[in-house]
């Protein structure tokens, strides 16, 4: 993964363009640049458009004949993360374990429902980042966040929780007495729900989140978790 990032960074000159956060860092030098929205991109041989955190398309910046695209958009599209450290004035680019294959590519026998679930999970991963407010999360996902409980089991500093069920069968309720943070194997395996999102908040900001779903490649329930430091893991869940 690191080699892939270095190749991309060298080819596209990404380091110079992160966003307004780095602009405020000081040491600013005025340059002449142009936007060219006619330039198109492909990522892994598929059409791709760079977007900001609100989903707005970003055009490449042309400086002295070289095209620059936002580091954050490209790195995150390839499964990494970009963070700004205001104290050290550093743009940190890291790979994230588990994001190389966050959702399996289409498999033989995969249904339209499987594809819709995979697309929804990819959308959640793209839009959710630690530090977002409840309002920002609800707006990005365009869903109503339901209050959830962990029965005091999640010991990571979160002070409240929310849940969202995707592709839920009408009238279905998870097994009685099961805390919301516990994976609903029955609902997932019986296709009563397609995916379950569980969010932990700290002072009303996203602290961590997890997504449970059935991977169509191995027919097993998987759990994707974004931890407190922003790193993630996607693996079969132990029942």
Secondary structure, 3 states (H helix, E strand, C coil): CHHHHHHHHHHHCHHHCCCHHHHCCCCCCCCCCEEECCCCEEECCEEECCECCCCCECCEEEECCEEECCHHHHHHHCCEEEEEECCCCEEEEEECCCCCCCCCCCCCCCCHHHHHHHHHHHHHHHHCCCCCEHHHHHHHHCCCCEEECCCCCCCCCCCEEEEEEECCCCCCCCCCCCCCCCCCHHHHHCCCCCEEEEEEEECCEEEEEEEEEEECCCCEEEEEEECCCCCEEEEECCC
